[in-house]
Structures are given as C-alpha cells and as structure tokens.
Amino acid sequence: MFSAGILLSALFMLSSAEEDSIRTERLEEVVITSNSARQRIQNVQTGAEVLQLENLTSAPQLFGENDIMRSIQLLPGVKAESDASSGFQVRGGTSAQNQVLFDNAPVYNVGHMGGLFSAFNDDALAAGTLYKGLLPAQYGGASSAVLDITGRTGNKNGWHGSATIGLLSAKGTVEGPIVKNKASFLVTARRTYMDMFLKLSDDYKNNTLYFYDVNAKLDWTLNARNQLFLTFFTGYDKTAIDKMVDIRWGNRSASLKWLHHFNGGSNAQTTLYYSDYQTDNGVDFEGFNLTYKGHIRQGSIRQDFHLALGEHQLKAGIQSSLLNVKSAEWVIVSKHDKEERRAWENAAWLNGTLNISEALSASLGLRLSTFSPLGGSLYYDIAPDGTIDWYYNYGRNEIVKTYATLEPRASISYQATGQTSIKLGYARTSQHIHALRNQSTSTPFDRYTISSNIVKPEVADQVSAGLYTMTATQDYDFSLEAYYRKTDHVIDYRDGKSFGSEIEIERLVLPGEGKSYGMELCARKNNGKLTGWLAYTLSWSKTRIDGINGGRWYDASNDRRHDVNLVASYRLSDRWTFNAAWVFNSGQAFTAPSGKYQIMDNWVYYYAERNGYRAPDYHRLDVSAIWTRKRSWCTQQWVFGIYNLYNRYNPYLINFEDSQDGNRTRAVQYSLFGIIPSVSLNIKF
C-alpha cells in the first residue's frame, strides 16, 4: 500500500507537464503484439509466449472453427486435456490450476459442448500472452499458468463487419464509431444450429444440443489523457436428452476500465469486474432423479500503476475481491444438500523491469496475497477416516482464517550476442480455488471449493532456465527450456470416494504434494512462403499423498512422457494458403484394476496402485486449405479442412468389462472422432 501511494504521487507529478495526445501504440486493446524472433530473444520474461493470434487461429481446426484454445495446445510445454477438450495443461499442471483472464475478468470453463469448441470467439480477440508458470508479480490466482487475453475494440473511423457460416455454427461481427474518432463499439455473436438438425429426425426431435456466446466492447476516448473501456461476455450451453438428461452451464463476465495516461509513457488503470460461472444439471433415469448445481462468482476492484523511468519500468497495484463458491447443491431423489462458501481475497504487488546493461536485463517482483474464508456457512474438522469430528458456525462476515502468502518472482536475461540469450527464472505462486474431477478433463460436473480451515492454498515454486538463438536474418529461431516445479497442498480423491460420495467436499479429499519437471524444444521458421514450428516436450508429473497409493509417489493423471507438435503453413499465392498440423503424444496415465474378487454374486475390482497403467499413444494429422478473394467492398474466404486425415481412432475413454460369467475382464477403448471434413465461408466488409 505504501509503495503504491508513492507511485501514485509520482505519476500525478508527471501529469502536470504539457499534455500529449493518446497514441494508439500505448493501448494493448488495439494492438496485436508482434512475436518476432528478435522479441523472443530479447524478452526478459522466461516461460512467456506472446501469441500471434493470426498464426494460431490459422492452424487446422476441428469443424473448421478457429479456436485459440486448441491452437495454444500446439505450443511447447502445453498439452490438450483430451481429444474433445479445449482445456489446456501447462508443465504438468491441470487446466484447473490455470487462470484464464479476458480483459482482466477470470473465466473458469473455457469450452462449449464439453470442450469441442472454445468459449472465445476469435473475432473478439486482439492479443494474448501465455505465462507458463513464471508469472510477473501483477498476476496471481494460479499455481500453473496464466493466459491473459485482451478483447478487440471497434473501429472509430468507419463501419465494418464479418459473417462466417460453418457446418455446425455461424457467427457475425459488427463494429463502428458511436462518435467518430472518440467512441466505438464492437459486437460479436456465435451460435451452433445442431439442434435444428435434431428437429428433422423423429428419433431425436425432443433432444437439445446448442451453445451461444456474445462479446461486446465499448471504447470511449474522453480526452487526450483518459479512456474508458466496457467489456461484456456471455456464453451458454445446453445439452438435453428427452426426459433423461439436462445439462446446462455458462459464463458471464463484465469489466469496466478507466485508463489514464501520463507523460513519458506512464499510466494508471482502474478496473471493476464481475465473473460468474454456473452449472445446472439434471438426470432422471429409471426412477433415479438427480439435480446438481454449482457456481463460482467473483467481484473485484483493481488498481494498476505503470511508471516508465527511462529504460526501466515499474509496475505496482492492489486488488480486492469477494468470492462466492457453491461446491454443490443437489437433490438426490428426495434428499436436498448444499455447500456454499464465501471469501475475501486481497493482493498487492510491485514488479520492476530493469535494463542493467546492454546485455543484462531483469524482471524482479514481489506479490503479497491474503485469503480469508468468511462465515455464514458450516465449517468443520475431519477425522482421519473422513468423518466429521466437530462443526463450527461462524457469523456471516466473520473471518474464519487468513492465509498470507509472500510470492517472490524473478526473471533474468543475458544476451550473449545479438542473436543468442540465456534466461533464468523463479516464481512462487498461490491458488485458492480448487477443482475436484472424476476424470482428467473439464466437465460441467466438476466440483470447486476454496481454501478453508482444512483445505490450504496450493503453493507452487518453479525454476526455469532457457537458451534462445536465431539466425542473422531472423528466418529461423530455436529455443531450449528446462523447468522444475514443486506444488504443496494439492488435493486428490480419497480411495473409494467419488464426485457424489459426500456433500462436504473436504470429506472426499486428502492433501499432498506434487512435482513436475521436463524440457521443451522448439524450432521455428518465421519468413517465406513456408512458415511454422516443430515443438517437442519431455515431461514428468507426479503426486504423493499420505493415504493414497501407500504414501508413494505416483504418476498424475495428466502425466505424459512425450509430446510432439509439427505445424506448417504454406502460402502458395495471394489466394491460396495450405495449413497442416501433426500431433503425437505418448499414452496418458490412468488407474486400472489389478485383480478382482467375488462377494456373493458381485465381482469387486482390486486396485493395487493409482495411475499405474498407460493408454495407447495418440496421434493425428489435420489439414486445411484457405481460398481468399479480395473485392472492393469485402473479402471472401473459403476454408476447407479435414480433421484426423488418416482416420486414427485415438483413446478417449477406457472401460473394463466382465464376461457374462465374470471370469474374464477386458479393457475396451472408446474413441470420439474419426476423420471429420469441414467447410466454412467467411465474409468481411
């Protein structure tokens, strides 16, 4: 707080100088940051990927839908949750240990239709940066990675729009000035029409399957130094099978930002935001009725300061948030249970970027976060066998406990030559929202909880070292980065427990520790008709929890040893561009029965170890061809694609089935996709 006050005073002293006009290059909202080879060499922050959205979204996509989340999965150190998921895992962490920010507001489930589509319409995006665990001090709330996405602003000078029609969805964008050169708006909307096809079938006409999302952004230049941004995002999914299953989930977020510019490139930014993720699911099968609801709601106020001091930069800020997390509210037949808790979270940070010499630069930061679960709902003590020992009933706004975490951050870059740099980094991060899943992928049935008197915050320490080099012409660049991360207070299911075993989520879990380590290699070709990259990741991810697997280390459910991503784009002419992406990863760890025994007429599986088996290897080839024609009033673009060109049936789910007499058991692999062709038409005007 004291350092922020000094910084604010200094900024206002700067503002008394002669005013200059707001320059667009200062506004992240309207600039897609270049990710050139030289920038990758010179950037002081290790483990950061400044995303070129045009290159990412041009990679071949499932159903022909541009998808930033699936494109991120092609980067080194990043893995897909599964064949059907837009969720991503970074350096041994799960997707639940990531934080995804859209104009500063967190989004907790980033997929439509269980992950087949990203929650983000690419037409609404301007820029993005993925921090792979080595976070600057202004970021918190994640023990693995942060994806910071900035929404695109509308054009202040003229009206523009676009429309896209694909096999399964359609989307449109309109942007233009409200007051020319001063205020603009942008609105994008997308909806699938798969439910319309279902109506054509007598067998499926009573089923429902659709999603939609809407993005809107207003940008108002008040004067030469002040600008307001208002961002709104909503997404909604519904999947229903006639009289049996009804699954609904959605995201809503809104942020209001005031940006004030000072002389010399300094600025102050005040942000108010609200985020709401909620699920509402129901199952009715042969007399068994279940409804399940859950949500994560967060409202925050945030103040950022950015001070430019010659070749050095200083960032500081404070943030205060109120959270409301409903772990579950369910009705099972006639039994109604609910667990919902609130918390108050605060943070302050200071981060400096220092150019020590022509060859040496550093980013040094410190973040202090506090988290206080609040009363108004029941808290309790848990016995070793998972039963409740004692109940505590605190007043509604009474602080139950406060966790304070000091998080140092540091990245150092030494540029040995104009073409080579060496980087070292260390970061401590903490996370207070925890996810509990029955499987390794995100679903609307995930349960969330917050740090409490029992569940402690996840605290991760990561070190990283990298070597980066490029050719003199910047046509090629290469990188090698190694990392090690240790995470305390990770949670996992007790043996024999699952999603619905208890309403009290703390009775389902045990705490422990995790570790992940590995290396990432990447070779990029940046110029010419043929561009792309080859990325290879070698990694390990392990967990140890007393009471699980005999207290021994075991492979985490997202542990995969090898990942290879080969991405290429060939620009044949002004009209034709061809893209291809080949993905390979070795089998993922899963738990399988080691034996079984019979009790009465029932066979019961025996599990000797957690995640002791491996699924088959995964690989596929995606290709696309883009035809573009520019006219005086519009640009037309046809996109032809084939997902999984050689029709590889990759493992999605492995079940174990008994023979009719129960004497034999076999593993059965289920696959989600074979070969999928697609076509879409884009028109921009």
Secondary structure as the mmCIF struct_conf table of DSSP 4:
data_model
#
loop_
_struct_conf.conf_type_id
_struct_conf.id
_struct_conf.beg_label_comp_id
_struct_conf.beg_label_asym_id
_struct_conf.beg_label_seq_id
_struct_conf.end_label_comp_id
_struct_conf.end_label_asym_id
_struct_conf.end_label_seq_id
HELX_RH_AL_P HELX_RH_AL_P1 PHE A 2 SER A 15
TURN_TY1_P TURN_TY1_P1 SER A 16 SER A 16
BEND BEND1 ALA A 17 ALA A 17
HELX_LH_PP_P HELX_LH_PP_P1 SER A 21 ARG A 23
HELX_RH_3T_P HELX_RH_3T_P1 THR A 24 ARG A 26
HELX_RH_3T_P HELX_RH_3T_P2 GLU A 28 VAL A 30
HELX_RH_AL_P HELX_RH_AL_P2 ALA A 37 GLN A 42
TURN_TY1_P TURN_TY1_P2 THR A 46 GLY A 47
STRN STRN1 ALA A 48 LEU A 51
HELX_RH_AL_P HELX_RH_AL_P3 LEU A 53 THR A 57
TURN_TY1_P TURN_TY1_P3 SER A 58 SER A 58
BEND BEND2 ALA A 59 ALA A 59
HELX_RH_3T_P HELX_RH_3T_P3 LEU A 62 GLY A 64
HELX_RH_AL_P HELX_RH_AL_P4 ILE A 68 ILE A 72
TURN_TY1_P TURN_TY1_P4 GLN A 73 LEU A 74
BEND BEND3 LEU A 75 LEU A 75
TURN_TY1_P TURN_TY1_P5 PRO A 76 GLY A 77
STRN STRN2 VAL A 78 ALA A 80
BEND BEND4 GLU A 81 SER A 82
TURN_TY1_P TURN_TY1_P6 ASP A 83 ALA A 84
STRN STRN3 PHE A 88 VAL A 90
TURN_TY1_P TURN_TY1_P7 ARG A 91 GLY A 92
HELX_RH_3T_P HELX_RH_3T_P4 SER A 95 GLN A 97
STRN STRN4 ASN A 98 PHE A 102
TURN_TY1_P TURN_TY1_P8 ASP A 103 ASN A 104
STRN STRN5 ALA A 105 VAL A 107
BEND BEND5 TYR A 108 TYR A 108
STRN STRN6 GLY A 111 HIS A 112
HELX_RH_3T_P HELX_RH_3T_P5 MET A 113 GLY A 115
TURN_TY1_P TURN_TY1_P9 LEU A 116 LEU A 116
STRN STRN7 PHE A 117 SER A 118
BEND BEND6 ALA A 119 PHE A 120
HELX_RH_3T_P HELX_RH_3T_P6 ASP A 122 ALA A 124
STRN STRN8 LEU A 125 TYR A 131
BEND BEND7 GLY A 133 GLY A 133
TURN_TY1_P TURN_TY1_P10 ALA A 137 GLN A 138
BEND BEND8 GLY A 141 GLY A 141
BEND BEND9 SER A 143 SER A 144
STRN STRN9 ALA A 145 GLY A 151
HELX_LH_PP_P HELX_LH_PP_P2 ARG A 152 ASN A 155
BEND BEND10 LYS A 156 GLY A 158
STRN STRN10 HIS A 160 ILE A 165
BEND BEND11 LEU A 167 LEU A 168
STRN STRN11 SER A 169 VAL A 179
TURN_TY1_P TURN_TY1_P11 LYS A 180 LYS A 182
STRN STRN12 ALA A 183 THR A 192
HELX_RH_AL_P HELX_RH_AL_P5 MET A 194 LEU A 198
TURN_TY1_P TURN_TY1_P12 LYS A 199 LEU A 200
TURN_TY1_P TURN_TY1_P13 ASP A 202 ASN A 206
STRN STRN13 THR A 208 THR A 221
BEND BEND12 ASN A 223 ARG A 225
STRN STRN14 ASN A 226 ILE A 241
TURN_TY1_P TURN_TY1_P14 ASP A 242 MET A 244
STRN STRN15 VAL A 245 HIS A 261
HELX_RH_3T_P HELX_RH_3T_P7 ASN A 263 GLY A 265
STRN STRN16 ASN A 267 PHE A 285
TURN_TY1_P TURN_TY1_P15 GLU A 286 GLY A 287
STRN STRN17 PHE A 288 LEU A 309
TURN_TY1_P TURN_TY1_P16 GLY A 310 GLU A 311
STRN STRN18 HIS A 312 ILE A 332
TURN_TY1_P TURN_TY1_P17 VAL A 333 SER A 334
STRN STRN19 LYS A 335 ASN A 355
BEND BEND13 SER A 357 ALA A 359
STRN STRN20 LEU A 360 LEU A 374
BEND BEND14 GLY A 375 SER A 377
STRN STRN21 LEU A 378 ILE A 382
TURN_TY1_P TURN_TY1_P18 PRO A 384 ASP A 385
BEND BEND15 GLY A 386 GLY A 386
STRN STRN22 ILE A 388 ASN A 393
TURN_TY1_P TURN_TY1_P19 ARG A 396 ASN A 397
STRN STRN23 ILE A 399 ILE A 399
STRN STRN24 TYR A 403 THR A 417
TURN_TY1_P TURN_TY1_P20 GLY A 418 GLN A 419
STRN STRN25 THR A 420 GLN A 431
STRN STRN26 ILE A 433 LEU A 436
BEND BEND16 ASN A 438 THR A 441
TURN_TY1_P TURN_TY1_P21 PRO A 444 PHE A 445
STRN STRN27 ARG A 447 ILE A 450
BEND BEND17 ASN A 453 VAL A 455
HELX_LH_PP_P HELX_LH_PP_P3 LYS A 456 PRO A 457
STRN STRN28 GLU A 458 MET A 470
TURN_TY1_P TURN_TY1_P22 ALA A 472 THR A 473
BEND BEND18 GLN A 474 ASP A 475
STRN STRN29 TYR A 476 TYR A 493
HELX_LH_PP_P HELX_LH_PP_P4 ARG A 494 ARG A 494
TURN_TY1_P TURN_TY1_P23 ASP A 495 GLY A 496
TURN_TY1_P TURN_TY1_P24 PHE A 499 GLY A 500
BEND BEND19 SER A 501 SER A 501
BEND BEND20 ILE A 503 GLU A 504
HELX_RH_3T_P HELX_RH_3T_P8 ILE A 505 ARG A 507
TURN_TY1_P TURN_TY1_P25 LEU A 508 LEU A 508
STRN STRN30 VAL A 509 LYS A 525
BEND BEND21 ASN A 527 LYS A 529
STRN STRN31 LEU A 530 ARG A 544
TURN_TY1_P TURN_TY1_P26 ASP A 546 GLY A 547
BEND BEND22 ILE A 548 ILE A 548
HELX_RH_3T_P HELX_RH_3T_P9 ASN A 549 GLY A 551
STRN STRN32 TYR A 554 ASP A 555
TURN_TY1_P TURN_TY1_P27 SER A 557 ASN A 558
BEND BEND23 ARG A 561 ARG A 561
STRN STRN33 HIS A 562 ARG A 571
BEND BEND24 SER A 573 ARG A 575
STRN STRN34 TRP A 576 ASN A 585
HELX_LH_PP_P HELX_LH_PP_P5 SER A 586 GLN A 588
STRN STRN35 ALA A 589 PHE A 590
BEND BEND25 SER A 594 SER A 594
STRN STRN36 GLY A 595 ILE A 599
TURN_TY1_P TURN_TY1_P28 MET A 600 ASP A 601
STRN STRN37 ASN A 602 TYR A 606
BEND BEND26 GLU A 609 GLU A 609
TURN_TY1_P TURN_TY1_P29 ARG A 610 ASN A 611
STRN STRN38 TYR A 613 ARG A 614
HELX_LH_PP_P HELX_LH_PP_P6 ALA A 615 ASP A 617
STRN STRN39 TYR A 618 LYS A 630
BEND BEND27 SER A 632 TRP A 633
STRN STRN40 THR A 635 TYR A 643
BEND BEND28 ASN A 644 ASN A 644
TURN_TY1_P TURN_TY1_P30 LEU A 645 TYR A 646
BEND BEND29 TYR A 652 TYR A 652
STRN STRN41 LEU A 653 ASP A 658
TURN_TY1_P TURN_TY1_P31 GLN A 660 ASP A 661
BEND BEND30 GLY A 662 ASN A 663
STRN STRN42 THR A 665 TYR A 670
STRN STRN43 ILE A 676 LYS A 684
#
